[in-house]
């Protein structure tokens, strides 16, 4: 199955996110070993992008929600733990 975003084919998950957001992930996440000057320049560029595109946080949220929905079974695969007999749950503020 191919993922197409804005007319471009995304080959990897990273490419899909970058195409959906319109910016490279490294701009937001940084890269290992970047200098303080590189970090400052990256953060300034990110701030400029956010100032120029006030809808970007909404798009980021939408992409995150879609990813969570697509992978919810894996992300939220939790099993309830059995209750231990003879133990009562502690109440908030109760002395131990």
Legacy VTK file of the C-alpha trace (Angstrom):
# vtk DataFile Version 3.0
C-alpha trace
ASCII
DATASET POLYDATA
POINTS 96 float
0.000 0.000 0.000
1.350 3.422 -0.922
0.950 6.522 1.193
0.389 9.648 -0.838
0.463 13.059 0.833
-0.151 16.218 -1.189
0.634 14.356 -4.402
3.955 12.934 -3.155
4.598 9.268 -2.403
5.895 8.636 1.108
8.134 5.570 1.228
8.871 5.586 4.964
6.948 6.664 8.046
9.370 9.568 8.479
8.713 10.753 4.934
4.968 10.508 5.570
5.222 12.739 8.642
7.539 15.211 6.896
5.190 15.467 3.914
2.164 15.851 6.184
3.825 18.602 8.209
5.700 20.250 5.386
8.967 20.353 7.338
11.749 17.880 8.134
11.542 16.187 11.527
15.124 17.191 12.329
13.963 20.804 12.479
11.766 19.984 15.477
13.689 17.134 17.077
17.259 18.220 16.427
20.139 15.969 15.532
22.634 14.190 17.704
25.819 16.163 18.184
24.494 19.530 17.041
26.372 22.528 18.391
24.780 25.253 20.487
24.880 27.556 17.457
23.195 24.940 15.259
20.564 24.361 17.934
19.896 28.101 18.263
19.571 28.452 14.475
17.246 25.420 14.306
15.028 26.745 17.094
14.921 30.210 15.498
13.865 28.679 12.177
11.187 26.617 13.929
9.897 29.730 15.729
9.733 31.588 12.403
7.772 28.743 10.826
5.305 28.685 13.707
4.913 32.480 13.514
4.298 32.283 9.742
1.932 29.300 9.966
-0.340 29.483 13.011
-2.276 26.415 11.798
0.765 24.164 12.057
0.106 23.027 15.662
-3.363 21.892 14.557
-1.856 19.907 11.663
0.712 18.359 13.992
-2.042 17.383 16.403
-4.073 15.871 13.579
-1.099 13.791 12.361
-0.431 12.615 15.928
-4.065 11.624 16.434
-4.119 9.727 13.142
-0.936 7.871 14.096
-2.317 6.962 17.510
-5.593 5.787 16.010
-3.774 3.687 13.405
-1.572 2.031 16.025
-3.868 2.111 19.056
-3.961 -1.663 19.466
-0.168 -1.740 19.931
0.074 1.465 21.920
-2.702 0.678 24.324
-2.252 -3.073 24.625
-2.526 -3.223 28.403
-3.569 -6.051 30.656
-5.237 -5.374 34.006
-3.189 -6.612 36.920
-4.894 -9.005 39.337
-5.856 -7.655 42.743
-3.814 -9.080 45.601
-6.003 -10.731 48.217
-5.992 -9.168 51.647
-4.729 -5.818 50.418
-6.868 -2.770 50.072
-5.994 0.101 47.813
-4.409 3.020 49.628
-6.438 6.136 49.925
-4.867 9.431 49.067
-3.634 11.126 52.210
-3.900 7.963 54.327
-1.004 7.225 56.669
1.124 4.193 55.814
LINES 1 97
96 0 1 2 3 4 5 6 7 8 9 10 11 12 13 14 15 16 17 18 19 20 21 22 23 24 25 26 27 28 29 30 31 32 33 34 35 36 37 38 39 40 41 42 43 44 45 46 47 48 49 50 51 52 53 54 55 56 57 58 59 60 61 62 63 64 65 66 67 68 69 70 71 72 73 74 75 76 77 78 79 80 81 82 83 84 85 86 87 88 89 90 91 92 93 94 95
